[in-house]
Amino acid sequence: ESLAQTSHSVNSPERAPIVFLTDPDQGEMHHSGMRVEYGDLVVYSKAATHYRWTTGATRWGAMSLTHADLAAAGRALIGRDLEVPSATHRIRPSAPLTQRLMNLHRAAGDLGRNAPDVLSNPEVARSLEHELVSTMVACLNEGTSLEVRPAERQHRSIVARFEELLAANRDKPL
């Protein structure tokens, strides 16, 4: 994205997404009051509603699995089900693991843009997907949960009350 922006979105209730910044030298990004820094992963709760705002040009990446695929990947790779969290939060995996995730994500994007015929090969696509999922699971398993700052909690509370006000007054000018 080349300009600052504010957006509101709701994640699919069938998917378990993560979001991360892909460039250490960029403006700020906030997700529902949480300041996201390079190296953080935002791990969303089921059907999370969120607001995102940026202060300028921003490069970010996202991945998601279905809930069943996330659980199965956890069982296969770390010996336990991974579940969608009850609350959206940030985690910070180790720097090498985060860098591996970003490198794989960038490579997948580059292949899609510059050599889509390579990705049409089922074995290449399956191999890249396996590496991305394995690295995502490792990040989710090993990442340190970051404390929710008091300002973030207050922001979430204010936004929730504002949305309730809007929902209760859909047909009325405010």
N, C-alpha and C positions, 0 to 999 in steps of 0.2 A: 504494500500500500504506500502511496507516495505522499499522502496528506494526512493531517490529523483528522480523527473522526471519533464519533460516538455511535455505538450500535447496541441494539437490544436483540437478543435471540433466545430461543429455547432449543435445547438439545433433544434429539429423538429419544423417546423413552426406551427404544430397543437397543441403543448403542451406549458404549462406555468410552467417551472421548477424553483425550488429553490434548493440551495446547502448550506450546513452548516458543520462546523467542529464538530466532536462528542467527542473529547478528549481535555481537556484543556492543557494537558502536551504533546505537540508535536511541531514539527518544523513548520516553516512558510509556509503559502499557499498564493499564489497570483493568482487572476483571472483577466486577462487583465489589469495588472498594479495595481489592487486594493488589498491591503493587507487585507486578511480575518482573523479576530480574532475569538477566541471562543466566541460564543454568537451572532455573525453576521449571517445574512442570505443574500446570494447573490440571488437577484430576477432578472431573465433574461428577456430581451426584446424578442419580437417575432423573431424566427429564429436567435438568437444571435450567432455570431461567437466569440469564446473566446479562450484565451491561459491560461493555468494553469501551474504553476510551484510550486514545493515544495522543501524544503531544506533537507528533510529526511522522515522518516516514518510518514505517515499521515493517519488519520482515518476521513472520511467524509461521510455524508449522503446526499441523494437527494430525492426529491419528485416532482411529476408533475401532473397536471390536464389538460384536454383539455380546450381550451378557453371557450367553452360553459359551461363546468362543473364548471370552476372557477367562471364565472359570476353567474350561478345558485346557487352555494354554498354561494356566497356573498349575493345574494338576500334573501336566506332562513335564513342565520345565522346573518347577520348584517343589513339587510334591504336595501342593495344597491348592484349593480353589482360590482364585482371586475374585473378590466381589466388588461391585460398584459401591463407592462410599456413600454413607448417609448424608454427608455434607461436602460440598465442593471445597477443596483445599489445595494448598501448594505443597509440593515436596521438592527436595533437592537431592538428586542422585550424585554419586561421585563424578568428578569432572571427566575422567576418561569414559565412563559409561554414558554420560550426557553427550559428550563429543561423538561417540560412536553412533548414538541415536540420530544426532543431527547430520552426520556424514551419510548415513544410510538414507535418511529422509531426502537429503539434497540429491543424492545419486538417483533415487527413484524419480524425483522431479525432473532432473536433467535428462534421464532416459526417456521419460514421457514427452518432453519437449523436443529433444534432439534426435532420438532414435526409437520412435514408438514401435517400429518393427521388431526391435530386440525384445521389448516387453511382451510382444504378441507370442513369443515362444513360451509355451506353458512351463517348461523347466526353469527358464530364467525368472519368470514371474513368480513361480512357487518358491524358488530359492531366495529371491529378494524379500518376498513376503515373510518367509520363515525367519530371516535375519532381523527384519523390522519387528516382528512380533516377539521374538526371543529377547531382543534388546529392550523393547517396551516393558515386558514382564520383569526383566532384571531391574529396570529403573523403578518400577512400581514396588518391587520386593525390597530393594536395598535403599530406596530414597528415604531421606530423613524428613519427617513431617515438619513443616515450618509453622511456628506459632502464629495464631491469628492475632493481629494487633488490635488494641481497643478501638482505634479509629475504623478498622475494617468491620468490626462487629456493629458499631454505631451506624456505619454506612448501610449495611445490610438491613438493619432495623428500620432506618428512615425510608429506604427504597420499598421495603415490604409494606409499610404503612401508607406510603404514597400510592402504591399499586392497589391497595384495598380501597382507598378513597376514589381512585379512578374507576374501579370496577363497580362501586356502589353508586356512581353518578355518571354512567355511560351516556345518558341522553340529556345531561344538563351541562350548561357551560360552567366552568370553574372560575 
